[in-house]
Amino acid sequence: MKKRDTPDPHFLVFKDRLFVYTGTWYTDPNPPPAKNLDLNLHLGYAAWSGGSFAWDGTVMLEGTFGHYVWRTSRFGWKAYLCGRRKIEFAVGPKGEGREV
């Protein structure tokens, strides 16, 4: 994904397909100083198997901007994705602390 680092992929088996999903950090050939990178710039992406060894799609996960997508779980025919973000997407000190 252009201008995105995908360092920590996760997997989910759901409806006879294998999904890989990840939260991505914003990157750029001329990145802003590290002090300006923020959890609020995260964005989730996913790809899935089409029943063979090929992967279908690579899509942005709608509604994940500003969230670091982390784990999934399934219950029946629904899959749930959790993520973390800063409260009210606040821009402030780096780190996880109480603001996440």
Biopython code that builds the backbone (N, CA, C, O; Angstrom):
import numpy as np
from Bio.PDB.StructureBuilder import StructureBuilder

atoms = [
    (1, "MET", "N", (0.822, -1.163, 0.000)),
    (1, "MET", "CA", (0.000, 0.000, 0.000)),
    (1, "MET", "C", (0.873, 1.237, 0.000)),
    (1, "MET", "O", (1.777, 1.387, 0.822)),
    (2, "LYS", "N", (0.584, 2.108, -0.933)),
    (2, "LYS", "CA", (1.398, 3.303, -1.104)),
    (2, "LYS", "C", (1.394, 4.160, 0.165)),
    (2, "LYS", "O", (0.342, 4.444, 0.739)),
    (3, "LYS", "N", (2.573, 4.557, 0.579)),
    (3, "LYS", "CA", (2.787, 5.413, 1.751)),
    (3, "LYS", "C", (2.298, 4.782, 3.054)),
    (3, "LYS", "O", (1.908, 5.492, 3.980)),
    (4, "ARG", "N", (2.318, 3.440, 3.128)),
    (4, "ARG", "CA", (1.886, 2.736, 4.332)),
    (4, "ARG", "C", (2.865, 1.631, 4.691)),
    (4, "ARG", "O", (3.349, 0.917, 3.812)),
    (5, "ASP", "N", (3.158, 1.487, 5.967)),
    (5, "ASP", "CA", (3.997, 0.413, 6.481)),
    (5, "ASP", "C", (3.075, -0.612, 7.138)),
    (5, "ASP", "O", (2.240, -0.255, 7.969)),
    (6, "THR", "N", (3.224, -1.861, 6.772)),
    (6, "THR", "CA", (2.343, -2.928, 7.271)),
    (6, "THR", "C", (3.146, -3.915, 8.119)),
    (6, "THR", "O", (3.382, -5.043, 7.686)),
    (7, "PRO", "N", (3.566, -3.514, 9.313)),
    (7, "PRO", "CA", (4.512, -4.331, 10.065)),
    (7, "PRO", "C", (3.922, -5.497, 10.849)),
    (7, "PRO", "O", (4.674, -6.371, 11.280)),
    (8, "ASP", "N", (2.624, -5.546, 11.049)),
    (8, "ASP", "CA", (2.082, -6.505, 11.997)),
    (8, "ASP", "C", (0.778, -7.125, 11.491)),
    (8, "ASP", "O", (-0.286, -6.832, 12.037)),
    (9, "PRO", "N", (0.835, -7.980, 10.455)),
    (9, "PRO", "CA", (-0.399, -8.558, 9.923)),
    (9, "PRO", "C", (-0.997, -9.600, 10.871)),
    (9, "PRO", "O", (-0.292, -10.231, 11.658)),
    (10, "HIS", "N", (-2.314, -9.757, 10.770)),
    (10, "HIS", "CA", (-3.048, -10.755, 11.547)),
    (10, "HIS", "C", (-3.937, -11.544, 10.590)),
    (10, "HIS", "O", (-4.220, -11.096, 9.479)),
    (11, "PHE", "N", (-4.372, -12.718, 11.031)),
    (11, "PHE", "CA", (-5.161, -13.587, 10.174)),
    (11, "PHE", "C", (-6.507, -13.924, 10.812)),
    (11, "PHE", "O", (-6.643, -13.944, 12.035)),
    (12, "LEU", "N", (-7.489, -14.184, 9.969)),
    (12, "LEU", "CA", (-8.817, -14.607, 10.399)),
    (12, "LEU", "C", (-9.359, -15.593, 9.372)),
    (12, "LEU", "O", (-9.357, -15.307, 8.175)),
    (13, "VAL", "N", (-9.823, -16.751, 9.834)),
    (13, "VAL", "CA", (-10.539, -17.680, 8.959)),
    (13, "VAL", "C", (-12.014, -17.404, 9.179)),
    (13, "VAL", "O", (-12.512, -17.485, 10.302)),
    (14, "PHE", "N", (-12.720, -17.072, 8.079)),
    (14, "PHE", "CA", (-14.118, -16.673, 8.186)),
    (14, "PHE", "C", (-14.831, -16.997, 6.882)),
    (14, "PHE", "O", (-14.355, -16.640, 5.804)),
    (15, "LYS", "N", (-15.968, -17.671, 6.978)),
    (15, "LYS", "CA", (-16.774, -18.048, 5.816)),
    (15, "LYS", "C", (-15.926, -18.732, 4.738)),
    (15, "LYS", "O", (-16.004, -18.386, 3.560)),
    (16, "ASP", "N", (-15.124, -19.696, 5.158)),
    (16, "ASP", "CA", (-14.290, -20.501, 4.260)),
    (16, "ASP", "C", (-13.258, -19.686, 3.491)),
    (16, "ASP", "O", (-12.839, -20.081, 2.403)),
    (17, "ARG", "N", (-12.855, -18.569, 4.041)),
    (17, "ARG", "CA", (-11.799, -17.758, 3.426)),
    (17, "ARG", "C", (-10.774, -17.397, 4.494)),
    (17, "ARG", "O", (-11.072, -17.352, 5.687)),
    (18, "LEU", "N", (-9.576, -17.146, 4.031)),
    (18, "LEU", "CA", (-8.523, -16.680, 4.916)),
    (18, "LEU", "C", (-8.329, -15.192, 4.664)),
    (18, "LEU", "O", (-8.059, -14.776, 3.537)),
    (19, "PHE", "N", (-8.467, -14.399, 5.712)),
    (19, "PHE", "CA", (-8.266, -12.956, 5.626)),
    (19, "PHE", "C", (-6.955, -12.589, 6.309)),
    (19, "PHE", "O", (-6.604, -13.160, 7.341)),
    (20, "VAL", "N", (-6.248, -11.655, 5.741)),
    (20, "VAL", "CA", (-5.105, -11.044, 6.408)),
    (20, "VAL", "C", (-5.442, -9.561, 6.526)),
    (20, "VAL", "O", (-5.879, -8.933, 5.561)),
    (21, "TYR", "N", (-5.236, -9.020, 7.703)),
    (21, "TYR", "CA", (-5.556, -7.621, 7.934)),
    (21, "TYR", "C", (-4.459, -6.998, 8.783)),
    (21, "TYR", "O", (-3.755, -7.698, 9.511)),
    (22, "THR", "N", (-4.317, -5.703, 8.688)),
    (22, "THR", "CA", (-3.267, -5.013, 9.420)),
    (22, "THR", "C", (-3.614, -3.554, 9.622)),
    (22, "THR", "O", (-4.302, -2.939, 8.808)),
    (23, "GLY", "N", (-3.132, -3.023, 10.703)),
    (23, "GLY", "CA", (-3.123, -1.576, 10.897)),
    (23, "GLY", "C", (-1.839, -1.062, 10.282)),
    (23, "GLY", "O", (-0.798, -1.706, 10.412)),
    (24, "THR", "N", (-1.884, 0.065, 9.624)),
    (24, "THR", "CA", (-0.705, 0.561, 8.921)),
    (24, "THR", "C", (-0.298, 1.933, 9.431)),
    (24, "THR", "O", (-1.137, 2.784, 9.726)),
    (25, "TRP", "N", (0.994, 2.122, 9.526)),
    (25, "TRP", "CA", (1.549, 3.436, 9.856)),
    (25, "TRP", "C", (1.720, 4.229, 8.568)),
    (25, "TRP", "O", (2.026, 3.662, 7.519)),
    (26, "TYR", "N", (1.525, 5.518, 8.649)),
    (26, "TYR", "CA", (1.769, 6.403, 7.517)),
    (26, "TYR", "C", (3.272, 6.515, 7.281)),
    (26, "TYR", "O", (4.040, 6.731, 8.219)),
    (27, "THR", "N", (3.680, 6.369, 6.041)),
    (27, "THR", "CA", (5.081, 6.551, 5.664)),
    (27, "THR", "C", (5.116, 7.356, 4.376)),
    (27, "THR", "O", (4.094, 7.532, 3.713)),
    (28, "ASP", "N", (6.276, 7.831, 4.036)),
    (28, "ASP", "CA", (6.438, 8.647, 2.839)),
    (28, "ASP", "C", (7.924, 8.627, 2.507)),
    (28, "ASP", "O", (8.746, 8.487, 3.413)),
    (29, "PRO", "N", (8.295, 8.765, 1.227)),
    (29, "PRO", "CA", (9.726, 8.835, 0.911)),
    (29, "PRO", "C", (10.431, 9.973, 1.657)),
    (29, "PRO", "O", (11.618, 9.877, 1.969)),
    (30, "ASN", "N", (9.703, 11.027, 1.935)),
    (30, "ASN", "CA", (10.218, 12.147, 2.728)),
    (30, "ASN", "C", (9.333, 12.298, 3.956)),
    (30, "ASN", "O", (8.533, 13.230, 4.040)),
    (31, "PRO", "N", (9.478, 11.375, 4.917)),
    (31, "PRO", "CA", (8.544, 11.366, 6.042)),
    (31, "PRO", "C", (8.679, 12.613, 6.909)),
    (31, "PRO", "O", (9.748, 13.217, 6.990)),
    (32, "PRO", "N", (7.584, 12.985, 7.550)),
    (32, "PRO", "CA", (7.679, 14.070, 8.519)),
    (32, "PRO", "C", (8.507, 13.599, 9.703)),
    (32, "PRO", "O", (8.706, 12.396, 9.872)),
    (33, "PRO", "N", (8.988, 14.510, 10.517)),
    (33, "PRO", "CA", (9.753, 14.091, 11.707)),
    (33, "PRO", "C", (8.924, 13.130, 12.557)),
    (33, "PRO", "O", (7.703, 13.260, 12.643)),
    (34, "ALA", "N", (9.595, 12.170, 13.180)),
    (34, "ALA", "CA", (8.914, 11.162, 13.996)),
    (34, "ALA", "C", (7.998, 11.805, 15.027)),
    (34, "ALA", "O", (6.953, 11.245, 15.358)),
    (35, "LYS", "N", (8.374, 12.966, 15.537)),
    (35, "LYS", "CA", (7.536, 13.616, 16.545)),
    (35, "LYS", "C", (6.175, 14.027, 15.971)),
    (35, "LYS", "O", (5.235, 14.267, 16.729)),
    (36, "ASN", "N", (6.063, 14.111, 14.635)),
    (36, "ASN", "CA", (4.798, 14.492, 14.013)),
    (36, "ASN", "C", (3.940, 13.291, 13.603)),
    (36, "ASN", "O", (2.783, 13.459, 13.219)),
    (37, "LEU", "N", (4.507, 12.077, 13.684)),
    (37, "LEU", "CA", (3.711, 10.890, 13.374)),
    (37, "LEU", "C", (2.854, 10.563, 14.579)),
    (37, "LEU", "O", (3.311, 10.644, 15.720)),
    (38, "ASP", "N", (1.632, 10.200, 14.328)),
    (38, "ASP", "CA", (0.697, 10.052, 15.424)),
    (38, "ASP", "C", (-0.191, 8.836, 15.181)),
    (38, "ASP", "O", (-0.445, 8.468, 14.035)),
    (39, "LEU", "N", (-0.661, 8.215, 16.257)),
    (39, "LEU", "CA", (-1.575, 7.089, 16.177)),
    (39, "LEU", "C", (-2.793, 7.436, 15.329)),
    (39, "LEU", "O", (-3.383, 6.552, 14.707)),
    (40, "ASN", "N", (-3.173, 8.706, 15.296)),
    (40, "ASN", "CA", (-4.347, 9.139, 14.545)),
    (40, "ASN", "C", (-4.185, 8.972, 13.039)),
    (40, "ASN", "O", (-5.168, 9.085, 12.307)),
    (41, "LEU", "N", (-2.979, 8.707, 12.559)),
    (41, "LEU", "CA", (-2.740, 8.529, 11.121)),
    (41, "LEU", "C", (-2.823, 7.066, 10.689)),
    (41, "LEU", "O", (-2.609, 6.754, 9.517)),
    (42, "HIS", "N", (-3.128, 6.176, 11.617)),
    (42, "HIS", "CA", (-3.268, 4.754, 11.275)),
    (42, "HIS", "C", (-4.442, 4.526, 10.337)),
    (42, "HIS", "O", (-5.397, 5.301, 10.306)),
    (43, "LEU", "N", (-4.346, 3.445, 9.575)),
    (43, "LEU", "CA", (-5.406, 3.067, 8.655)),
    (43, "LEU", "C", (-5.334, 1.556, 8.466)),
    (43, "LEU", "O", (-4.242, 1.010, 8.314)),
    (44, "GLY", "N", (-6.472, 0.874, 8.473)),
    (44, "GLY", "CA", (-6.514, -0.578, 8.324)),
    (44, "GLY", "C", (-6.695, -1.002, 6.878)),
    (44, "GLY", "O", (-7.381, -0.337, 6.102)),
    (45, "TYR", "N", (-6.066, -2.125, 6.525)),
    (45, "TYR", "CA", (-6.188, -2.736, 5.197)),
    (45, "TYR", "C", (-6.404, -4.230, 5.360)),
    (45, "TYR", "O", (-6.058, -4.807, 6.391)),
    (46, "ALA", "N", (-6.978, -4.855, 4.336)),
    (46, "ALA", "CA", (-7.189, -6.301, 4.362)),
    (46, "ALA", "C", (-7.094, -6.879, 2.962)),
    (46, "ALA", "O", (-7.288, -6.180, 1.967)),
    (47, "ALA", "N", (-6.793, -8.168, 2.903)),
    (47, "ALA", "CA", (-6.838, -8.971, 1.668)),
    (47, "ALA", "C", (-7.394, -10.325, 2.086)),
    (47, "ALA", "O", (-7.400, -10.654, 3.272)),
    (48, "TRP", "N", (-7.860, -11.112, 1.120)),
    (48, "TRP", "CA", (-8.451, -12.406, 1.444)),
    (48, "TRP", "C", (-8.166, -13.409, 0.345)),
    (48, "TRP", "O", (-7.900, -13.059, -0.805)),
    (49, "SER", "N", (-8.231, -14.674, 0.747)),
    (49, "SER", "CA", (-8.017, -15.744, -0.212)),
    (49, "SER", "C", (-9.318, -16.004, -0.951)),
    (49, "SER", "O", (-10.407, -15.870, -0.393)),
    (50, "GLY", "N", (-9.186, -16.376, -2.206)),
    (50, "GLY", "CA", (-10.370, -16.691, -3.006)),
    (50, "GLY", "C", (-10.583, -18.179, -3.137)),
    (50, "GLY", "O", (-11.223, -18.623, -4.090)),
    (51, "GLY", "N", (-10.069, -18.961, -2.210)),
    (51, "GLY", "CA", (-10.232, -20.404, -2.268)),
    (51, "GLY", "C", (-9.067, -21.102, -2.952)),
    (51, "GLY", "O", (-9.088, -22.321, -3.124)),
    (52, "SER", "N", (-8.061, -20.348, -3.339)),
    (52, "SER", "CA", (-6.862, -20.931, -3.940)),
    (52, "SER", "C", (-5.664, -20.307, -3.236)),
    (52, "SER", "O", (-5.786, -19.753, -2.144)),
    (53, "PHE", "N", (-4.526, -20.405, -3.871)),
    (53, "PHE", "CA", (-3.339, -19.807, -3.274)),
    (53, "PHE", "C", (-3.203, -18.338, -3.633)),
    (53, "PHE", "O", (-2.258, -17.680, -3.198)),
    (54, "ALA", "N", (-4.119, -17.821, -4.408)),
    (54, "ALA", "CA", (-4.078, -16.410, -4.816)),
    (54, "ALA", "C", (-4.814, -15.560, -3.782)),
    (54, "ALA", "O", (-5.723, -16.035, -3.102)),
    (55, "TRP", "N", (-4.411, -14.309, -3.677)),
    (55, "TRP", "CA", (-5.077, -13.355, -2.798)),
    (55, "TRP", "C", (-5.939, -12.430, -3.636)),
    (55, "TRP", "O", (-5.520, -11.960, -4.694)),
    (56, "ASP", "N", (-7.144, -12.173, -3.155)),
    (56, "ASP", "CA", (-8.055, -11.239, -3.808)),
    (56, "ASP", "C", (-7.979, -9.900, -3.093)),
    (56, "ASP", "O", (-7.945, -9.825, -1.865)),
    (57, "GLY", "N", (-7.953, -8.855, -3.893)),
    (57, "GLY", "CA", (-8.068, -7.512, -3.346)),
    (57, "GLY", "C", (-7.006, -7.142, -2.352)),
    (57, "GLY", "O", (-6.332, -8.009, -1.797)),
    (58, "THR", "N", (-6.861, -5.929, -2.137)),
    (58, "THR", "CA", (-6.232, -5.300, -0.990)),
    (58, "THR", "C", (-7.062, -4.052, -0.817)),
    (58, "THR", "O", (-7.004, -3.135, -1.636)),
    (59, "VAL", "N", (-7.826, -4.020, 0.240)),
    (59, "VAL", "CA", (-8.758, -2.918, 0.413)),
    (59, "VAL", "C", (-8.513, -2.184, 1.717)),
    (59, "VAL", "O", (-8.103, -2.769, 2.720)),
    (60, "MET", "N", (-8.774, -0.899, 1.675)),
    (60, "MET", "CA", (-8.771, -0.107, 2.889)),
    (60, "MET", "C", (-10.018, -0.508, 3.673)),
    (60, "MET", "O", (-11.093, -0.667, 3.095)),
    (61, "LEU", "N", (-9.879, -0.668, 4.959)),
    (61, "LEU", "CA", (-11.021, -1.010, 5.812)),
    (61, "LEU", "C", (-11.725, 0.276, 6.217)),
    (61, "LEU", "O", (-11.232, 1.047, 7.041)),
    (62, "GLU", "N", (-12.876, 0.483, 5.620)),
    (62, "GLU", "CA", (-13.650, 1.700, 5.863)),
    (62, "GLU", "C", (-13.901, 1.889, 7.359)),
    (62, "GLU", "O", (-14.250, 0.942, 8.064)),
    (63, "GLY", "N", (-13.722, 3.099, 7.824)),
    (63, "GLY", "CA", (-13.968, 3.416, 9.227)),
    (63, "GLY", "C", (-12.795, 3.161, 10.148)),
    (63, "GLY", "O", (-12.935, 3.273, 11.366)),
    (64, "THR", "N", (-11.627, 2.817, 9.590)),
    (64, "THR", "CA", (-10.481, 2.521, 10.460)),
    (64, "THR", "C", (-9.482, 3.658, 10.549)),
    (64, "THR", "O", (-8.520, 3.556, 11.311)),
    (65, "PHE", "N", (-9.668, 4.737, 9.803)),
    (65, "PHE", "CA", (-8.703, 5.842, 9.889)),
    (65, "PHE", "C", (-8.644, 6.343, 11.328)),
    (65, "PHE", "O", (-9.671, 6.609, 11.951)),
    (66, "GLY", "N", (-7.437, 6.466, 11.838)),
    (66, "GLY", "CA", (-7.251, 6.896, 13.212)),
    (66, "GLY", "C", (-7.306, 5.773, 14.226)),
    (66, "GLY", "O", (-7.161, 6.012, 15.425)),
    (67, "HIS", "N", (-7.515, 4.538, 13.757)),
    (67, "HIS", "CA", (-7.564, 3.367, 14.638)),
    (67, "HIS", "C", (-6.452, 2.398, 14.243)),
    (67, "HIS", "O", (-6.217, 2.160, 13.058)),
    (68, "TYR", "N", (-5.780, 1.849, 15.234)),
    (68, "TYR", "CA", (-4.832, 0.784, 14.961)),
    (68, "TYR", "C", (-5.585, -0.529, 15.099)),
    (68, "TYR", "O", (-5.847, -0.979, 16.214)),
    (69, "VAL", "N", (-5.938, -1.155, 13.966)),
    (69, "VAL", "CA", (-6.700, -2.405, 14.018)),
    (69, "VAL", "C", (-5.807, -3.492, 14.595)),
    (69, "VAL", "O", (-4.617, -3.570, 14.292)),
    (70, "TRP", "N", (-6.416, -4.336, 15.440)),
    (70, "TRP", "CA", (-5.580, -5.235, 16.205)),
    (70, "TRP", "C", (-6.060, -6.677, 16.180)),
    (70, "TRP", "O", (-5.309, -7.546, 15.738)),
    (71, "ARG", "N", (-7.232, -6.963, 16.618)),
    (71, "ARG", "CA", (-7.685, -8.345, 16.721)),
    (71, "ARG", "C", (-9.082, -8.494, 16.124)),
    (71, "ARG", "O", (-9.867, -7.548, 16.053)),
    (72, "THR", "N", (-9.353, -9.722, 15.699)),
    (72, "THR", "CA", (-10.705, -10.048, 15.265)),
    (72, "THR", "C", (-11.206, -11.232, 16.059)),
    (72, "THR", "O", (-10.440, -11.976, 16.670)),
    (73, "SER", "N", (-12.493, -11.379, 16.030)),
    (73, "SER", "CA", (-13.146, -12.553, 16.593)),
    (73, "SER", "C", (-14.393, -12.777, 15.761)),
    (73, "SER", "O", (-14.905, -11.852, 15.130)),
    (74, "ARG", "N", (-14.860, -13.965, 15.762)),
    (74, "ARG", "CA", (-16.094, -14.224, 15.029)),
    (74, "ARG", "C", (-17.081, -14.875, 15.968)),
    (74, "ARG", "O", (-16.712, -15.592, 16.898)),
    (75, "PHE", "N", (-18.330, -14.610, 15.706)),
    (75, "PHE", "CA", (-19.421, -15.193, 16.460)),
    (75, "PHE", "C", (-20.520, -15.474, 15.458)),
    (75, "PHE", "O", (-21.120, -14.551, 14.907)),
    (76, "GLY", "N", (-20.783, -16.742, 15.221)),
    (76, "GLY", "CA", (-21.753, -17.094, 14.197)),
    (76, "GLY", "C", (-21.274, -16.625, 12.835)),
    (76, "GLY", "O", (-20.150, -16.918, 12.427)),
    (77, "TRP", "N", (-22.128, -15.899, 12.138)),
    (77, "TRP", "CA", (-21.796, -15.422, 10.792)),
    (77, "TRP", "C", (-21.342, -13.975, 10.780)),
    (77, "TRP", "O", (-21.428, -13.305, 9.751)),
    (78, "LYS", "N", (-20.854, -13.482, 11.927)),
    (78, "LYS", "CA", (-20.345, -12.115, 11.990)),
    (78, "LYS", "C", (-18.911, -12.136, 12.481)),
    (78, "LYS", "O", (-18.541, -12.938, 13.338)),
    (79, "ALA", "N", (-18.112, -11.242, 11.925)),
    (79, "ALA", "CA", (-16.735, -11.053, 12.381)),
    (79, "ALA", "C", (-16.644, -9.669, 13.010)),
    (79, "ALA", "O", (-17.244, -8.712, 12.520)),
    (80, "TYR", "N", (-15.897, -9.576, 14.086)),
    (80, "TYR", "CA", (-15.733, -8.313, 14.803)),
    (80, "TYR", "C", (-14.270, -7.935, 14.806)),
    (80, "TYR", "O", (-13.405, -8.774, 15.059)),
    (81, "LEU", "N", (-13.994, -6.696, 14.532)),
    (81, "LEU", "CA", (-12.636, -6.165, 14.490)),
    (81, "LEU", "C", (-12.498, -5.126, 15.584)),
    (81, "LEU", "O", (-13.319, -4.214, 15.683)),
    (82, "CYS", "N", (-11.473, -5.254, 16.402)),
    (82, "CYS", "CA", (-11.262, -4.219, 17.416)),
    (82, "CYS", "C", (-10.015, -3.431, 17.044)),
    (82, "CYS", "O", (-9.115, -3.924, 16.364)),
    (83, "GLY", "N", (-9.997, -2.233, 17.498)),
    (83, "GLY", "CA", (-8.860, -1.351, 17.249)),
    (83, "GLY", "C", (-8.731, -0.385, 18.408)),
    (83, "GLY", "O", (-9.605, -0.293, 19.269)),
    (84, "ARG", "N", (-7.648, 0.313, 18.408)),
    (84, "ARG", "CA", (-7.462, 1.294, 19.468)),
    (84, "ARG", "C", (-7.209, 2.653, 18.835)),
    (84, "ARG", "O", (-6.718, 2.756, 17.710)),
    (85, "ARG", "N", (-7.548, 3.667, 19.567)),
    (85, "ARG", "CA", (-7.345, 5.032, 19.105)),
    (85, "ARG", "C", (-7.207, 5.927, 20.321)),
    (85, "ARG", "O", (-7.472, 5.504, 21.447)),
    (86, "LYS", "N", (-6.797, 7.149, 20.095)),
    (86, "LYS", "CA", (-6.746, 8.116, 21.178)),
    (86, "LYS", "C", (-8.154, 8.646, 21.424)),
    (86, "LYS", "O", (-8.925, 8.829, 20.483)),
    (87, "ILE", "N", (-8.482, 8.887, 22.666)),
    (87, "ILE", "CA", (-9.796, 9.401, 23.021)),
    (87, "ILE", "C", (-10.053, 10.685, 22.246)),
    (87, "ILE", "O", (-9.252, 11.619, 22.293)),
    (88, "GLU", "N", (-11.163, 10.727, 21.539)),
    (88, "GLU", "CA", (-11.562, 11.863, 20.707)),
    (88, "GLU", "C", (-10.482, 12.222, 19.684)),
    (88, "GLU", "O", (-10.416, 13.364, 19.230)),
    (89, "PHE", "N", (-9.634, 11.252, 19.320)),
    (89, "PHE", "CA", (-8.553, 11.429, 18.346)),
    (89, "PHE", "C", (-7.617, 12.571, 18.736)),
    (89, "PHE", "O", (-7.083, 13.269, 17.874)),
    (90, "ALA", "N", (-7.429, 12.750, 20.016)),
    (90, "ALA", "CA", (-6.608, 13.845, 20.523)),
    (90, "ALA", "C", (-5.180, 13.728, 20.013)),
    (90, "ALA", "O", (-4.634, 12.628, 19.919)),
    (91, "VAL", "N", (-4.586, 14.851, 19.689)),
    (91, "VAL", "CA", (-3.174, 14.900, 19.326)),
    (91, "VAL", "C", (-2.444, 15.368, 20.576)),
    (91, "VAL", "O", (-2.751, 16.424, 21.129)),
    (92, "GLY", "N", (-1.493, 14.586, 21.009)),
    (92, "GLY", "CA", (-0.803, 14.940, 22.247)),
    (92, "GLY", "C", (0.447, 14.121, 22.409)),
    (92, "GLY", "O", (1.017, 13.659, 21.421)),
    (93, "PRO", "N", (0.888, 13.931, 23.640)),
    (93, "PRO", "CA", (2.130, 13.203, 23.894)),
    (93, "PRO", "C", (2.099, 11.806, 23.299)),
    (93, "PRO", "O", (1.055, 11.153, 23.264)),
    (94, "LYS", "N", (3.248, 11.361, 22.836)),
    (94, "LYS", "CA", (3.353, 10.017, 22.258)),
    (94, "LYS", "C", (3.272, 8.976, 23.364)),
    (94, "LYS", "O", (3.461, 9.282, 24.541)),
    (95, "GLY", "N", (2.993, 7.771, 22.975)),
    (95, "GLY", "CA", (2.916, 6.682, 23.927)),
    (95, "GLY", "C", (1.480, 6.235, 24.109)),
    (95, "GLY", "O", (0.549, 6.883, 23.629)),
    (96, "GLU", "N", (1.311, 5.147, 24.791)),
    (96, "GLU", "CA", (-0.004, 4.560, 24.927)),
    (96, "GLU", "C", (-0.764, 5.182, 26.086)),
    (96, "GLU", "O", (-1.913, 5.588, 25.908)),
    (97, "GLY", "N", (-0.173, 5.271, 27.247)),
    (97, "GLY", "CA", (-0.775, 5.949, 28.379)),
    (97, "GLY", "C", (-2.268, 5.772, 28.538)),
    (97, "GLY", "O", (-2.847, 4.812, 28.030)),
    (98, "ARG", "N", (-2.881, 6.687, 29.234)),
    (98, "ARG", "CA", (-4.320, 6.634, 29.506)),
    (98, "ARG", "C", (-5.154, 7.203, 28.353)),
    (98, "ARG", "O", (-6.379, 7.082, 28.350)),
    (99, "GLU", "N", (-4.487, 7.822, 27.381)),
    (99, "GLU", "CA", (-5.205, 8.466, 26.290)),
    (99, "GLU", "C", (-5.630, 7.489, 25.212)),
    (99, "GLU", "O", (-6.357, 7.889, 24.302)),
    (100, "VAL", "N", (-5.220, 6.234, 25.262)),
    (100, "VAL", "CA", (-5.522, 5.268, 24.201)),
    (100, "VAL", "C", (-6.534, 4.269, 24.700)),
    (100, "VAL", "O", (-6.926, 3.366, 23.961)),
]
sb = StructureBuilder()
sb.init_structure("model")
sb.init_model(0)
sb.init_chain("A")
sb.init_seg("    ")
for serial, (resi, resn, name, xyz) in enumerate(atoms, 1):
    if name == "N":
        sb.init_residue(resn, " ", resi, " ")
    sb.init_atom(name, np.array(xyz, "f"), 0.0, 1.0, " ", f" {name:<3s}", serial, name[0])
structure = sb.get_structure()
